[in-house]
Amino acid sequence: MCDGVCIVTPEYNRSIPGVLNNAVDWGSKPPAENIWRDKVIAMTGASLGGIGTAVGQQHLRQILAIQGAIVMPGEVYITFKSPTMIGDDGQMDDETLSEFIADFGARMEKLVGKMTAS
């Protein structure tokens, strides 16, 4: 069991990919065993477009809220503005992006800590 889940998704047709939708659906059934209820969820996505994955993430927020998940406030979109953001070795070469993602992870960790404190 985990206390939080970070979902990183592309945007398909202004929504989420079918496989992610299926995972959310399967995790919500049967209702008495809904794995999303009271689960801390952080989400982000990356895109070549100017608005990133804004619309898809908004749709995912709506779906998870109905399931009773605790969705981390704020929006996190990563736009690939430069082919040098990620090096050939798969590591982030953009220091600003690295700091941004580290802050995102720290905010999620803090929220999980608050929501799971007894």
HELIX and SHEET records of a PDB file:
HELIX    1   1 GLY A   18  GLY A   27  1                                  10    
HELIX    2   2 PRO A   31  GLU A   33  5                                   3    
HELIX    3   3 ALA A   54  ILE A   66  1                                  13    
HELIX    4   4 GLU A   95  THR A  116  1                                  22    
SHEET    1   A 3 GLY A   4  VAL A   8  0                                        
SHEET    2   A 3 VAL A  40  SER A  47  1                                        
SHEET    3   A 3 ILE A  70  VAL A  71  1                                        
SHEET    1   B 3 GLY A   4  VAL A   8  0                                        
SHEET    2   B 3 VAL A  40  SER A  47  1                                        
SHEET    3   B 3 TYR A  77  THR A  79  1                                        
END                                                                             
